Amino acid sequence: MGNVIDRASRSGAGSSGLRVSYEFFPPKTEAMEETLWKSIERLAPLSPDFVSVTYGAGGSTRERTHATVSRILSETALKPAAHLTCVGATRAEVDAVVDEYAEAGVRHIVALRGDPVEGIGSVYRPHPEGYSHAADLVEAIRRRRPEIEVSVSAYVERHPESADWQTELDNLKRKVDAGASRAITQFFFDNDLYMAFLDRVAAAGISIPIVPGIVPVLNFTQTAKFAQKAGATVPAWFAARFEGLEDDAATRQLVAAAVCAEQVFDLVDRGVGDFHFYTMNRADLVYAVCHLLGMRPEKPVQSTEAAA
């Protein structure tokens, strides 16, 4: 960790133009709501480029997303990016959500096809009267509300449904041609895979920013299971960092911060300047990594979390 801190102080990361964004998910309970807003309050002073709020199939989830985005707009100076998917809704219903966001002041949408209602690994079936793919959704948003910026997803190790790299890159290019201005990647742990993906993207003539998605590992077992479903490799050396820490939450949190900082600083050394953190609605690990990057709030911020 000493080498990371030394590199941070030498590189002056805080003044080098690095940009970060944070992803949250809408809370289901009052306790989760409290945790979310403590996390937002802790991270907001670091002045992220934007904060995104996830969106799932089903009316109640959509309402929670809209409520969270609306509160961010009304109670903070943050710029929210509202997620939107094609799953389980007609074109008219999706268009209505876009209009609601625009009228509320949202100027950034993360447009996604979305996972099957049955979960990752199931067969995706578009709504018979809905948008079939993310590119269709991007085009609709840009046509309907040209003032809204649109980000999309990208997959460093290919989407699980992509048969080959040509299929993967063709899909990303369709989203770019439809109007996407940024892609945010699925999380990954091997930076060489991300750099190889950038080479593939450039060779395909795609020039929008490809922002790396970074996930601090709050719970290694859960993260590894999700990575398997999402098609993200967990290298043996990475797993070894968390070996034997299943019942040692305090050490696990320290290791998680060190491992995440190591990954981010390696990317900075390779010229990467934008980072999107999957916070899991927890602030302390992300805050620690951003601190190591040289980012400082205008006023000191106290921790709101106990090690867990």
HELIX and SHEET records of a PDB file:
HELIX    1   1 GLY A    2  SER A   11  1                                  10    
HELIX    2   2 ALA A   13  SER A   15  5                                   3    
HELIX    3   3 GLU A   30  LEU A   43  1                                  14    
HELIX    4   4 ALA A   44  LEU A   46  5                                   3    
HELIX    5   5 GLY A   59  GLU A   75  1                                  17    
HELIX    6   6 ARG A   91  ALA A  104  1                                  14    
HELIX    7   7 ALA A  134  ARG A  144  1                                  11    
HELIX    8   8 TRP A  165  ALA A  178  1                                  14    
HELIX    9   9 ASN A  191  ALA A  203  1                                  13    
HELIX   10  10 PHE A  220  ALA A  230  1                                  11    
HELIX   11  11 ALA A  236  ARG A  241  1                                   6    
HELIX   12  12 ALA A  249  ASP A  269  1                                  21    
HELIX   13  13 ASP A  284  LEU A  292  1                                   9    
SHEET    1   A 9 ILE A 210  VAL A 211  0                                        
SHEET    2   A 9 ARG A 182  THR A 185  1                                        
SHEET    3   A 9 GLU A 149  ALA A 154  1                                        
SHEET    4   A 9 HIS A 108  LEU A 112  1                                        
SHEET    5   A 9 PRO A  80  THR A  85  1                                        
SHEET    6   A 9 PHE A  50  VAL A  53  1                                        
SHEET    7   A 9 ARG A  19  PHE A  24  1                                        
SHEET    8   A 9 ASP A 274  TYR A 278  1                                        
SHEET    9   A 9 GLY A 213  ILE A 214  1                                        
END                                                                             
